[in-house]
Amino acid sequence: MPAPRELGFFQPIETDLHEATLLAWPAAHDLWRDSIAAAREGFVALARGIADVDAPRAGLGEQLWVLVPTAAEETVARAALAGLPVRFFRIPYGDIWLRDIAPIFLRHADGRRAMAVFRFNGWGGKYVLEHDDQVATKIAAALELPRFDAPFVLEGGSVDVDGEGTVLTTEQCLLNENRNPGRDRAQIERDLAEYLGATKTLWIKEGLLNDHTDGHIDTLARFVRPGLVAAMEPAGADDPNRPVLEQILRELSSMTDARGRRLEVARIPSPGAVQDEDGRLMPASYANYYLANTTAIVPQYGVPNDAKAVEAIARLHPERRVLGAPAKAILTGGGAFHCITQQVPRGASR
């Protein structure tokens, strides 16, 4: 079967209009334990921000497509999300990280849509949960869109695209032997071209300390629009990620995109040191915000830079309202809002 690029499909930038956002209800009590109530509070705050039912704008409504594992959990989720435009899917999953375990949605210039389904190996074999490697294929079957099965491992959080042929990623993740042993940089660039429509790959070396994902780009740098990238600057001299954040800013400032433009780099704050209850450093990031049709939802960690991050991201997205929502409980699982979402672009047909 031809690859998506051969048929004119590509991954659009996240700022393009969505039909829906895919989410998975936090249901694994054995994983979340005492954090599950707070994780659900953060989930509901994110869902309300995406749906924007409090101040809907004409023609910009966005649905919530929510996975639930059982009828009992669907009942709980329905009550928590009452009043929001939700469509439930009864699909089993290990945990809620749909950015990585769901398909990546593609679009054609004529408005047709398709899905790229990638292999998933539990973030390099570190967190192998039952059902996660089947979520993408089951979503594809439920939505009945054309599907392209990729012959390699890829997580959606490891790539960020500008919709014009440029993809950002990290060497720490995509060149890691725990993902695709034997596939070198040149082969991976060909893979990204074939399945995401990328004509140029931009490589950052490494990501945050203690990042379970081996340096996913969606915690480091994000396309605001083609030619403009948001990246974090250190919170101060004592920011534990100061060396890597300064290195990322230098790397991005020297890059040009697929159309030959030198990247403009907009700086947003870093949260600095965010620790769990046992004093361990967490991979907290404001770059892990999610862009819905009308709203940008920025993770908040209960640290001084929370408000500054909302203000900085609001300046980058003046066409959207920008909200902060609690994310530290979700971060105990390894990520924040971008990690638990996957956008479904609008198209000419469902």
C-alpha positions in Angstrom: 0.0 0.0 0.0 1.4 3.5 -0.8 2.5 5.6 2.1 0.4 8.7 3.0 2.8 11.2 1.4 2.5 9.4 -2.0 -1.3 10.0 -1.8 -1.0 13.6 -0.7 -1.7 13.2 3.0 0.2 15.1 5.7 -0.1 15.9 9.4 -1.5 19.5 9.8 -0.3 21.9 12.4 -2.2 21.8 15.7 -3.5 25.4 15.2 -5.7 24.2 12.3 -9.3 23.7 13.1 -10.3 20.5 14.9 -13.5 18.5 14.7 -12.7 16.9 18.1 -10.0 16.1 20.6 -9.4 12.5 21.7 -9.0 11.9 25.4 -9.0 8.9 27.7 -10.7 9.0 31.1 -8.3 8.4 34.1 -9.7 5.0 35.2 -6.7 2.9 36.3 -7.0 3.1 40.1 -4.0 0.8 40.5 -1.8 3.2 38.6 -3.1 6.6 39.8 -3.9 5.5 43.4 -4.3 8.5 45.7 -3.8 10.9 42.8 -6.8 9.7 40.7 -9.3 12.3 42.1 -6.9 15.2 41.5 -6.0 13.8 38.0 -9.7 13.7 37.2 -10.1 17.3 38.3 -7.3 18.4 36.0 -8.8 16.3 33.2 -12.2 17.9 33.6 -10.7 21.4 33.7 -8.9 20.6 30.4 -12.1 19.2 28.9 -14.1 22.3 29.8 -11.4 24.5 28.3 -11.4 22.5 25.0 -15.2 22.5 24.7 -15.5 26.2 25.6 -19.1 25.9 26.4 -19.0 29.0 28.6 -18.2 31.3 25.7 -18.6 29.4 22.4 -17.6 31.1 19.2 -19.7 30.6 16.1 -18.4 27.8 13.9 -15.5 26.9 16.2 -17.1 24.3 18.4 -15.0 21.3 19.2 -16.2 17.9 20.4 -14.7 15.7 23.1 -14.2 12.1 22.0 -13.5 10.2 25.2 -12.3 6.7 25.6 -13.6 4.7 28.6 -12.7 1.1 29.4 -16.0 -0.1 31.0 -19.6 0.8 31.4 -19.0 1.7 35.1 -16.3 4.2 34.2 -18.4 5.6 31.5 -21.1 6.4 34.1 -18.6 8.2 36.3 -17.1 10.1 33.3 -20.6 11.1 32.0 -21.4 12.7 35.4 -18.0 14.5 35.6 -18.3 15.8 32.0 -22.1 16.7 32.1 -23.0 19.5 29.9 -20.0 19.1 27.5 -20.2 17.8 23.9 -18.9 14.3 24.6 -18.9 11.2 22.5 -17.8 8.1 24.4 -15.9 5.2 22.9 -15.7 1.9 24.8 -12.1 0.9 24.1 -9.8 -0.7 26.6 -6.4 1.1 27.3 -3.6 0.9 29.8 -3.5 4.6 30.6 -4.5 8.0 29.3 -1.5 9.1 27.2 -3.3 9.3 23.9 -0.8 11.6 22.3 1.4 8.5 22.1 -0.9 5.6 21.8 -3.7 7.0 19.5 -3.3 7.4 15.7 -1.9 10.6 14.2 -4.5 12.2 12.1 -3.6 13.3 8.6 -5.3 15.5 6.0 -5.3 15.9 2.2 -5.4 19.3 0.4 -8.9 18.3 -0.8 -10.2 17.9 2.8 -10.1 14.1 3.0 -8.7 12.7 6.2 -6.8 9.5 7.2 -4.9 8.1 10.1 -1.3 6.9 10.6 -1.1 4.0 13.0 2.4 3.5 14.4 3.9 0.6 16.4 4.0 1.3 20.1 6.4 -0.5 22.5 5.8 1.2 25.9 8.2 4.1 25.5 11.1 1.8 24.7 9.9 -1.0 26.9 9.8 1.1 30.1 6.0 1.2 30.7 4.3 -1.7 28.9 0.6 -1.7 29.8 -2.0 -4.0 28.6 -4.1 -2.8 25.6 -1.9 0.3 24.9 -0.4 -1.3 21.7 -3.9 -1.9 20.3 -5.6 1.5 21.1 -4.6 3.1 17.7 -6.0 0.3 15.6 -9.3 0.2 17.7 -9.7 3.9 17.3 -9.1 3.6 13.6 -11.8 0.9 13.4 -14.3 2.9 15.3 -13.8 6.0 13.2 -13.8 4.2 9.9 -11.2 6.5 8.3 -8.5 5.3 5.8 -5.6 3.9 7.8 -1.9 3.6 7.1 0.0 1.1 9.2 3.6 2.3 9.7 6.4 -0.3 10.0 8.2 1.5 12.8 7.7 2.7 16.4 6.7 6.4 16.9 4.9 8.3 19.7 3.0 11.4 18.8 4.6 13.4 21.5 8.0 12.9 19.9 7.2 15.0 16.9 5.8 18.5 16.3 5.0 19.8 12.8 4.3 23.1 11.2 2.0 21.7 8.5 4.3 23.0 5.8 6.8 20.2 5.7 8.9 20.8 8.9 9.0 18.4 11.8 10.8 19.0 15.1 12.0 16.0 17.1 14.9 14.9 19.4 17.8 12.6 19.0 17.4 11.3 22.5 14.0 9.7 21.5 14.0 8.9 17.8 17.6 7.8 17.6 17.3 5.7 20.8 18.0 2.0 20.3 15.0 1.2 22.5 12.6 2.4 19.8 13.8 1.3 16.4 17.1 -0.5 16.6 18.9 -0.6 13.3 17.1 2.5 11.9 19.6 5.3 11.4 18.9 9.1 11.2 18.5 9.0 7.4 16.0 6.2 7.5 14.0 7.9 10.3 13.9 11.1 8.2 12.6 9.1 5.3 10.0 7.5 7.6 8.8 10.9 8.8 8.6 12.1 5.3 6.5 9.2 4.2 4.1 9.1 7.1 3.8 12.7 8.2 4.6 14.6 5.0 7.8 16.1 6.5 10.3 17.3 3.9 12.8 18.5 6.6 13.5 17.2 10.1 15.0 19.4 12.7 16.8 17.6 15.5 17.1 18.7 19.1 19.7 16.7 21.0 18.0 16.0 24.4 15.2 16.8 26.7 14.3 17.3 30.3 15.7 15.5 33.3 13.7 12.5 34.5 11.5 12.5 31.4 10.0 9.0 31.1 9.6 9.5 27.3 13.3 10.0 26.5 13.0 13.6 25.5 9.7 14.1 23.8 9.7 17.4 21.8 6.2 18.4 23.1 7.8 19.2 26.5 10.6 21.3 24.9 9.5 23.2 21.8 6.3 23.8 19.9 5.3 25.4 16.6 3.2 28.5 17.2 2.8 28.9 13.5 5.1 28.2 10.6 8.4 29.9 11.2 7.8 30.6 14.9 8.6 28.1 17.7 8.0 28.5 21.4 10.6 27.1 23.8 11.3 27.5 27.5 14.0 29.6 29.1 15.5 28.6 32.5 13.6 29.9 35.5 16.9 31.0 37.1 20.4 30.0 37.8 19.1 27.1 40.0 16.7 25.7 37.3 17.8 22.0 37.2 17.2 22.0 33.4 19.1 25.2 32.8 21.9 23.6 30.7 19.6 21.7 28.4 17.1 24.6 28.0 19.9 27.0 27.1 21.2 24.4 24.6 17.8 24.0 23.0 17.4 27.8 22.6 20.8 27.8 20.8 19.9 24.9 18.6 16.6 26.3 17.5 18.0 29.7 16.8 20.4 28.2 14.2 17.8 26.2 12.3 15.9 26.9 9.1 12.6 25.2 8.2 11.4 23.3 5.2 10.8 26.6 3.3 14.2 28.0 4.1 13.1 30.4 6.9 15.3 30.9 9.9 13.2 29.9 12.9 12.0 32.7 15.2 12.2 31.5 18.7 9.7 32.9 21.3 10.7 32.3 24.9 8.3 31.1 27.5 9.1 30.5 31.2 10.2 27.2 32.6 8.5 26.0 35.8 11.9 25.4 37.4 12.2 22.6 39.9 8.8 20.8 40.5 9.1 17.9 42.9 6.8 15.0 43.7 5.8 14.1 47.3 9.0 12.2 47.7 11.2 15.1 46.6 12.0 13.7 43.2 12.3 16.1 40.3 9.4 15.9 37.8 9.6 16.7 34.1 7.3 19.7 34.3 6.9 21.8 31.2 4.7 24.7 30.1 5.5 23.8 26.5 3.1 20.9 27.1 0.1 23.2 26.6 -2.8 22.1 24.3 -4.2 24.2 21.5 -8.0 23.7 21.0 -10.0 25.7 18.5 -10.7 28.6 20.8 -8.5 28.0 23.8 -5.0 27.2 24.8 -4.8 25.3 28.1 -1.6 25.7 30.0 -0.5 23.3 32.7 -0.1 24.7 36.2 2.1 23.1 38.8 1.7 25.3 41.9 4.9 27.3 41.3 5.6 31.0 40.9 6.0 30.9 37.1 2.5 29.5 36.5 0.9 32.9 35.9 3.9 34.1 33.9 3.6 31.1 31.6 -0.1 31.8 30.9 0.7 35.4 30.1 3.6 34.5 27.8 1.6 31.9 25.9 -1.4 34.4 25.6 1.0 36.8 23.8 1.8 34.0 21.3 -1.8 33.1 20.7 -3.8 36.3 20.7 -6.6 34.7 18.7 -7.4 32.3 21.6 -8.3 32.7 25.2 -5.5 31.2 27.3 -6.3 29.4 30.5 -4.3 27.7 33.2 -5.5 24.4 34.7 -4.0 22.2 37.4 -1.7 19.5 36.0 0.6 18.4 38.8 -1.5 15.3 39.6 -1.5 14.3 35.9 2.3 14.9 35.8 2.7 12.2 38.5 1.9 9.8 35.6 4.7 11.3 33.5 3.2 14.1 31.4 0.7 17.0 31.2 -2.1 18.2 28.9 -0.5 17.8 25.5 0.5 14.3 26.4 -3.2 13.2 27.1 -4.7 14.7 24.0 -4.8 14.0 20.3 -6.5 16.4 17.9 -8.8 15.3 15.1 -8.6 17.8 12.3 -11.7 19.0 10.4 -12.2 17.6 7.0 -14.5 17.3 4.1 -15.9 14.0 5.3 -16.1 12.1 8.6 
